[in-house]
Amino acid sequence: MNTTPLRDRLLLQEDLNFLLTNRIPRHALTRLVGRYSRIRSRWLTRLSIAIWSLFTDLDLSEAAQQEFDSLHACFTRALRPGARPYDPNPDVLASPCDAIVGECGAVQGQQVWQAKGFPYTLADLMGSAELAAQHADGRYVTLRLTSNMYHRFHAPHDLVVDRVTYISGDTWNVNPIALKRVERLFCKNERAVIETRLAADGTRLTLVPVAAVLVASIRLYWLDVLLHLKYRGPNVIPCHAPMHKGQEMGWFEHGSTIIVFVPPGWQLAAGLASGQRLRAGQALLRRDPAQASPT
């Protein structure tokens, strides 16, 4: 007798999963869910969370508040102080978010992988040949935030944000099933390219939050605009936003992906591998020992 819950059996059917989450009016449904999530009603929110919990392992025990007046407030919930301590080692780049690690490792020239057999180029993702060249032969980590996770993301190191490039696009699902079927998916979806430099030595660090179906909104705290499907510009936004390690940078409204890029001189944190679950603040990348800071 098959004891796997019906919910999980349905989600394991790849063809059905792909059809239900991609072969739909993605933009229209994403806008509809965005409007619905902002309806302020405690009873409707409780009902929606109860239904949501049937399809995912939602855990609100660490949330700073336990009652929400909208789904949007639940999606973008803050955590209790101290719930996500950040690795204080200056030679460690911490995970900016709770996530499941996707593809990660060395950038091969200017090419990386979204899934086995599905490469894409840095220039195609970032929209800038100059920026892509800065990360050639570096390291990257793909971080997938599922719908039940904490959705805020934080500065992985003491840094300064220099520029944000918003690229409007599609809203394909970014789960592993879609990544194995849609070529260059990350390069097709809505995304923000966040260019930063480490405060200590100016090392370039680029974060690329990628939106997805039901979640085409990216909020960055230092900007006075919400980046979403109807936002049309300016596409390149110069800024100067100093941040300390662990400081909140922004949020997604549901769950999506952040891809972290560093230049040569870094290596994956010990034991980091595809499929691993991380919490915000855990070690993600580490300076190569030859370039580490003196103790």
DOSE-971897 format. One record per residue (C-alpha): x negated, z, y negated; residue number from 1; residue in three letters. Coordinates in steps of 0.1 Angstrom, whole numbers. Layout:
N
- c1,c3,c2,vextor,torro
- X,Z,Y,NUM,ALA
...
REM end
This chain:
295
- c1,c3,c2,vextor,torro
- 0,0,0,1,MET
- -14,-10,-34,2,ASN
- -16,22,-55,3,THR
- -29,5,-87,4,THR
- -4,10,-115,5,PRO
- 17,-20,-124,6,LEU
- 3,-19,-160,7,ARG
- -33,-24,-146,8,ASP
- -22,-50,-120,9,ARG
- -7,-71,-147,10,LEU
- -37,-68,-170,11,LEU
- -60,-79,-141,12,LEU
- -41,-112,-137,13,GLN
- -65,-132,-159,14,GLU
- -43,-162,-163,15,ASP
- -13,-141,-174,16,LEU
- -34,-120,-197,17,ASN
- -48,-150,-214,18,PHE
- -14,-166,-218,19,LEU
- 2,-134,-232,20,LEU
- -25,-127,-257,21,THR
- -36,-162,-268,22,ASN
- -10,-189,-261,23,ARG
- 13,-174,-287,24,ILE
- 18,-179,-324,25,PRO
- -13,-158,-332,26,ARG
- -12,-158,-370,27,HIS
- 25,-152,-372,28,ALA
- 25,-125,-347,29,LEU
- -5,-108,-363,30,THR
- 12,-108,-397,31,ARG
- 44,-95,-381,32,LEU
- 26,-66,-363,33,VAL
- 8,-58,-396,34,GLY
- 41,-55,-414,35,ARG
- 57,-34,-386,36,TYR
- 27,-11,-385,37,SER
- 32,-1,-421,38,ARG
- 69,9,-417,39,ILE
- 70,46,-427,40,ARG
- 92,64,-402,41,SER
- 81,94,-382,42,ARG
- 106,88,-354,43,TRP
- 98,51,-351,44,LEU
- 61,59,-351,45,THR
- 65,85,-323,46,ARG
- 85,60,-302,47,LEU
- 60,32,-309,48,SER
- 31,55,-299,49,ILE
- 49,65,-267,50,ALA
- 54,29,-257,51,ILE
- 18,20,-267,52,TRP
- 6,49,-245,53,SER
- 22,32,-215,54,LEU
- -2,3,-218,55,PHE
- -34,21,-227,56,THR
- -52,54,-223,57,ASP
- -45,66,-259,58,LEU
- -62,99,-267,59,ASP
- -54,115,-301,60,LEU
- -69,149,-293,61,SER
- -98,144,-317,62,GLU
- -77,131,-346,63,ALA
- -78,150,-378,64,ALA
- -40,150,-378,65,GLN
- -15,149,-350,66,GLN
- 15,136,-368,67,GLU
- 17,101,-383,68,PHE
- 42,85,-406,69,ASP
- 33,49,-395,70,SER
- 15,31,-367,71,LEU
- -10,20,-394,72,HIS
- -19,56,-400,73,ALA
- -24,61,-363,74,CYS
- -45,30,-359,75,PHE
- -68,40,-388,76,THR
- -69,77,-381,77,ARG
- -98,99,-391,78,ALA
- -114,123,-367,79,LEU
- -120,160,-370,80,ARG
- -153,168,-389,81,PRO
- -182,168,-365,82,GLY
- -165,148,-338,83,ALA
- -191,120,-340,84,ARG
- -226,134,-347,85,PRO
- -251,107,-355,86,TYR
- -286,106,-339,87,ASP
- -309,118,-367,88,PRO
- -340,101,-355,89,ASN
- -351,76,-382,90,PRO
- -364,52,-356,91,ASP
- -329,50,-340,92,VAL
- -302,27,-351,93,LEU
- -269,44,-341,94,ALA
- -237,28,-328,95,SER
- -215,22,-359,96,PRO
- -183,27,-338,97,CYS
- -168,38,-305,98,ASP
- -170,7,-283,99,ALA
- -176,-9,-250,100,ILE
- -210,-28,-250,101,VAL
- -206,-65,-244,102,GLY
- -234,-90,-243,103,GLU
- -266,-77,-257,104,CYS
- -304,-82,-257,105,GLY
- -328,-107,-272,106,ALA
- -318,-134,-296,107,VAL
- -333,-166,-280,108,GLN
- -345,-184,-311,109,GLY
- -313,-184,-330,110,GLN
- -289,-185,-300,111,GLN
- -270,-156,-285,112,VAL
- -243,-153,-259,113,TRP
- -206,-142,-261,114,GLN
- -203,-144,-222,115,ALA
- -223,-161,-194,116,LYS
- -225,-198,-200,117,GLY
- -210,-195,-235,118,PHE
- -237,-195,-262,119,PRO
- -233,-197,-300,120,TYR
- -258,-199,-328,121,THR
- -264,-174,-355,122,LEU
- -259,-200,-383,123,ALA
- -225,-209,-369,124,ASP
- -214,-172,-368,125,LEU
- -230,-161,-401,126,MET
- -224,-193,-421,127,GLY
- -259,-192,-435,128,SER
- -290,-208,-421,129,ALA
- -312,-186,-442,130,GLU
- -297,-154,-429,131,LEU
- -298,-167,-393,132,ALA
- -335,-174,-397,133,ALA
- -341,-137,-406,134,GLN
- -327,-127,-372,135,HIS
- -344,-153,-351,136,ALA
- -359,-138,-319,137,ASP
- -345,-104,-328,138,GLY
- -321,-82,-309,139,ARG
- -283,-81,-309,140,TYR
- -255,-59,-295,141,VAL
- -219,-68,-292,142,THR
- -195,-38,-295,143,LEU
- -159,-42,-285,144,ARG
- -133,-18,-298,145,LEU
- -102,-16,-276,146,THR
- -68,-8,-291,147,SER
- -68,28,-280,148,ASN
- -102,36,-296,149,MET
- -111,52,-329,150,TYR
- -111,22,-353,151,HIS
- -133,33,-381,152,ARG
- -169,22,-383,153,PHE
- -199,39,-399,154,HIS
- -233,31,-413,155,ALA
- -258,30,-383,156,PRO
- -287,41,-405,157,HIS
- -295,49,-441,158,ASP
- -290,16,-458,159,LEU
- -279,-5,-488,160,VAL
- -252,-32,-485,161,VAL
- -263,-62,-505,162,ASP
- -236,-88,-498,163,ARG
- -205,-95,-478,164,VAL
- -194,-130,-468,165,THR
- -158,-132,-457,166,TYR
- -150,-161,-434,167,ILE
- -113,-167,-427,168,SER
- -104,-181,-393,169,GLY
- -83,-178,-362,170,ASP
- -72,-147,-343,171,THR
- -81,-153,-307,172,TRP
- -81,-122,-285,173,ASN
- -117,-110,-281,174,VAL
- -114,-94,-246,175,ASN
- -137,-105,-218,176,PRO
- -111,-129,-204,177,ILE
- -109,-149,-236,178,ALA
- -146,-148,-242,179,LEU
- -151,-165,-208,180,LYS
- -126,-193,-217,181,ARG
- -129,-201,-254,182,VAL
- -163,-215,-265,183,GLU
- -178,-201,-297,184,ARG
- -149,-177,-300,185,LEU
- -166,-153,-324,186,PHE
- -175,-183,-347,187,CYS
- -138,-193,-348,188,LYS
- -122,-160,-356,189,ASN
- -118,-143,-390,190,GLU
- -149,-122,-397,191,ARG
- -170,-105,-424,192,ALA
- -208,-109,-425,193,VAL
- -222,-76,-439,194,ILE
- -258,-80,-451,195,GLU
- -277,-48,-454,196,THR
- -313,-35,-456,197,ARG
- -326,-1,-444,198,LEU
- -332,22,-473,199,ALA
- -367,33,-460,200,ALA
- -384,0,-456,201,ASP
- -360,-29,-464,202,GLY
- -356,-40,-428,203,THR
- -327,-65,-426,204,ARG
- -297,-54,-406,205,LEU
- -265,-75,-404,206,THR
- -232,-63,-391,207,LEU
- -205,-89,-383,208,VAL
- -170,-73,-378,209,PRO
- -148,-99,-360,210,VAL
- -110,-97,-363,211,ALA
- -87,-106,-334,212,ALA
- -50,-112,-326,213,VAL
- -28,-84,-341,214,LEU
- -58,-71,-361,215,VAL
- -67,-96,-388,216,ALA
- -75,-71,-415,217,SER
- -109,-56,-422,218,ILE
- -112,-28,-448,219,ARG
- -146,-21,-464,220,LEU
- -146,10,-485,221,TYR
- -170,-2,-512,222,TRP
- -148,-33,-519,223,LEU
- -116,-31,-538,224,ASP
- -99,-58,-517,225,VAL
- -85,-59,-482,226,LEU
- -100,-88,-462,227,LEU
- -72,-104,-443,228,HIS
- -58,-139,-433,229,LEU
- -43,-145,-468,230,LYS
- -74,-136,-487,231,TYR
- -91,-168,-500,232,ARG
- -119,-156,-521,233,GLY
- -144,-151,-534,234,PRO
- -159,-158,-500,235,ASN
- -193,-144,-510,236,VAL
- -192,-109,-526,237,ILE
- -225,-96,-540,238,PRO
- -226,-58,-540,239,CYS
- -249,-28,-541,240,HIS
- -236,0,-519,241,ALA
- -260,27,-507,242,PRO
- -249,46,-476,243,MET
- -263,74,-455,244,HIS
- -264,73,-417,245,LYS
- -229,81,-403,246,GLY
- -210,74,-436,247,GLN
- -177,56,-431,248,GLU
- -180,19,-439,249,MET
- -144,7,-431,250,GLY
- -119,1,-404,251,TRP
- -100,-24,-383,252,PHE
- -62,-20,-380,253,GLU
- -60,-22,-342,254,HIS
- -92,-30,-323,255,GLY
- -118,-58,-323,256,SER
- -155,-64,-322,257,THR
- -186,-57,-343,258,ILE
- -218,-76,-336,259,ILE
- -251,-59,-347,260,VAL
- -282,-80,-355,261,PHE
- -317,-68,-362,262,VAL
- -349,-88,-366,263,PRO
- -379,-86,-342,264,PRO
- -394,-51,-340,265,GLY
- -365,-34,-323,266,TRP
- -355,-29,-286,267,GLN
- -323,-18,-270,268,LEU
- -319,20,-266,269,ALA
- -328,33,-231,270,ALA
- -302,25,-206,271,GLY
- -280,4,-229,272,LEU
- -262,-23,-209,273,ALA
- -232,-45,-209,274,SER
- -200,-25,-199,275,GLY
- -213,8,-211,276,GLN
- -190,30,-232,277,ARG
- -205,43,-264,278,LEU
- -193,68,-290,279,ARG
- -201,63,-327,280,ALA
- -234,79,-335,281,GLY
- -251,74,-301,282,GLN
- -284,55,-300,283,ALA
- -279,17,-300,284,LEU
- -313,3,-309,285,LEU
- -348,18,-313,286,ARG
- -379,6,-331,287,ARG
- -406,-8,-308,288,ASP
- -431,21,-303,289,PRO
- -459,2,-320,290,ALA
- -437,1,-352,291,GLN
- -421,35,-350,292,ALA
- -424,59,-379,293,SER
- -453,85,-376,294,PRO
- -441,119,-365,295,THR
REM end
